Amino acid sequence: MSTPWLPLTDAAQLTAIADESRQHPVIIFKHSTTCSISAAAKAKIERQWAASGLDAVPIYYLDLLRFRPLSAQIAEQFGVQHESPQLLLIQNGEATFAASHMGIRLDAVKAAVAS
């Protein structure tokens, strides 16, 4: 099973994601298409997704270069510092877990979902 990326392209989606996260966890992955570290983090997520146990968790994908203003809005709305690549776990309308660069690990995300 490949990673079921959901494109994050519009500011209105952030409100919907916050609302959705009150029902179940949601992941946002911020990716720079010109950064090799970001490409490695994205590839690691894609390799590990099927075995991660997170298949019921929606995962949104933000292309930072195409939708740069959304990254700033994410940082402001969820109270996190912008980093790239960055993975955020949104639960109950808040970022309950954030990781960046090579610190992005799906086992850590799964542990955060379970807690």
C-alpha positions as CSV (number, residue, x, y, z in Angstrom):
1,M,0.0,0.0,0.0
2,S,1.4,3.4,-1.0
3,T,1.2,6.4,1.2
4,P,-2.3,7.9,0.8
5,W,-1.1,11.5,0.4
6,L,-3.9,14.1,0.6
7,P,-2.9,17.4,-1.1
8,L,-2.9,20.4,1.2
9,T,-3.3,23.4,-1.1
10,D,-5.7,25.8,0.4
11,A,-5.9,27.8,3.7
12,A,-9.5,26.7,4.3
13,Q,-8.3,23.1,4.6
14,L,-6.4,24.0,7.8
15,T,-9.7,24.8,9.5
16,A,-11.2,21.6,8.2
17,I,-8.1,19.6,9.4
18,A,-8.4,21.2,12.9
19,D,-12.1,20.2,13.0
20,E,-11.3,16.7,11.6
21,S,-8.6,16.2,14.3
22,R,-11.3,16.5,17.0
23,Q,-12.7,13.1,15.7
24,H,-9.4,11.4,14.9
25,P,-5.7,12.2,14.6
26,V,-4.5,13.9,11.4
27,I,-0.9,14.1,10.0
28,I,0.5,17.0,8.0
29,F,3.8,16.5,6.2
30,K,5.6,19.7,4.9
31,H,8.0,18.9,2.0
32,S,10.4,21.0,0.0
33,T,10.7,19.4,-3.4
34,T,14.3,20.8,-3.9
35,C,15.8,19.6,-0.6
36,S,17.5,16.2,-0.5
37,I,16.9,15.8,3.2
38,S,13.2,16.4,2.6
39,A,13.2,13.9,-0.2
40,A,14.8,11.3,2.1
41,A,12.2,12.0,4.8
42,K,9.4,11.6,2.3
43,A,10.8,8.4,0.9
44,K,11.2,7.0,4.5
45,I,7.5,7.7,5.2
46,E,6.5,6.1,2.0
47,R,8.6,3.0,2.7
48,Q,7.4,2.6,6.2
49,W,3.7,3.6,5.8
50,A,2.2,0.1,5.2
51,A,3.8,-1.3,8.3
52,S,3.3,1.8,10.5
53,G,-0.2,1.0,11.8
54,L,-1.2,4.5,10.9
55,D,-3.3,3.6,7.8
56,A,-6.5,5.0,9.4
57,V,-4.8,8.4,10.0
58,P,-5.2,10.9,7.1
59,I,-1.8,12.3,6.0
60,Y,-1.8,15.6,4.2
61,Y,1.1,16.7,2.0
62,L,2.1,20.3,1.6
63,D,4.5,21.2,-1.2
64,L,6.3,24.1,0.4
65,L,7.5,25.7,-2.8
66,R,4.1,25.8,-4.4
67,F,2.1,26.8,-1.3
68,R,4.6,28.7,0.9
69,P,2.0,30.9,2.6
70,L,0.3,27.8,4.0
71,S,3.4,26.8,5.9
72,A,3.4,30.1,7.7
73,Q,-0.3,29.7,8.5
74,I,0.3,26.2,9.8
75,A,3.1,27.5,12.1
76,E,0.8,30.2,13.4
77,Q,-2.4,28.2,13.7
78,F,-0.8,25.2,15.4
79,G,1.9,27.1,17.4
80,V,4.9,25.4,15.9
81,Q,8.1,26.8,14.4
82,H,8.4,26.3,10.6
83,E,10.8,23.6,9.6
84,S,11.3,21.6,6.4
85,P,10.8,18.8,6.1
86,Q,8.3,18.7,9.0
87,L,5.7,16.2,10.2
88,L,2.9,17.4,12.6
89,L,0.4,15.3,14.4
90,I,-2.8,17.2,14.9
91,Q,-5.2,16.0,17.6
92,N,-8.1,17.9,19.1
93,G,-7.3,21.0,17.0
94,E,-3.7,21.2,18.3
95,A,-0.3,20.0,17.2
96,T,0.5,17.3,19.8
97,F,3.7,16.1,18.1
98,A,6.2,17.7,15.7
99,A,9.3,16.3,14.1
100,S,11.7,17.5,11.5
101,H,14.4,16.4,9.2
102,M,15.8,13.0,10.0
103,G,13.9,13.0,13.3
104,I,10.7,12.1,11.4
105,R,9.9,8.6,12.5
106,L,6.5,6.9,12.1
107,D,7.0,4.8,15.2
108,A,7.2,8.0,17.2
109,V,4.1,9.3,15.5
110,K,2.3,6.0,16.3
111,A,3.4,6.3,20.0
112,A,2.1,9.9,20.1
113,V,-1.3,8.8,18.6
114,A,-1.6,6.0,21.3
115,S,-0.8,8.3,24.2
